[in-house]
Amino acid sequence: MLHKIKDLHGDALHAEDGEVSSVDDLYFDDEEWDVRYLVVNTRRWIPGPKYLVPPIAIDRDQPLLGGDIRVELTREQIRR
């Protein structure tokens, strides 16, 4: 499925144990035409750094309403 990057910006990211952050940007491989990482902003949870979440972690079996994204990671796994 194709999505515009600007449509993903600001979508909430939900881990297995609660909301973590929002999508701030994407790292894109222009040779393979593939998204390598979601750059997530954790201001509400951990002020300061941004974290990288691989798209393979996205839970496609249980999508959320409103464009939010659920990942098959815990908050601690994202933090590490």
N, C-alpha and C positions, 0 to 999 in steps of 0.2 A: 504494500500500500504506500502511496506517495503522500507526503505531507510537506507543506512549506515550513521552513525553519522558523520564520516569524510567528507561525501559528503555535509552535511548541514553546516559544519563549514565555515564561511566567506560569506555565502549567505546574500544578503542585505535584511533587514526587512523594509517593507513599511507600514506606518500607513495610515489612511484615509486622512490625510492632509500632506503627504510627507514622504520621506525616513527618517528613524530614526537611523538605526544602522546596525550591522551585527551579525549573530549568532556566539557566542563564544563557547558555550557548551550546554549540556542538563542535566537536573536532571531527572534521570531514576529510577523508582520504580521497583526494581528487583523481588519483590514478585508478583506484579500484571502484570509485563512485559508491563509497560506503561510509556510514557514520561509525566512527571509532569509539567516541565517548560522548556522553551527555555531561556538560559542565553544570554542576548544581550549586546553587547558592544556599548556604545553610544559616543565613542571618538569624532566623527565628530560633534555631536550635543551638548552633555553635557559631558565635560571632567570629568573623575573620576570614579563614580560608575558604576556598571553593574546592569541591571534590569532583573526581571523575567517576562516572558510573558507566560500565560497558553496556551497550544496547542488548547484549545477550541476557542480561539480568531482568529485562522487562517481562512482566507476567502478561502474556498475550491471552491466556485462558480466562482471566477474570478482569476485563477492562473496567475502568471506573467511568462514571458519568461526567460529562462536562469537560472532557479532554484531559483530565488528570491522569497521571501515569503511576501504575503500581509496579514495584520491582520485587524480585524474589531474593532480597537481601534484608538483613536487620540493620537498625540504625548504627550499631557498633561495627558491623562489617563495612558500611559506607565510611564511617569515621576513620577506619584503619586504611 
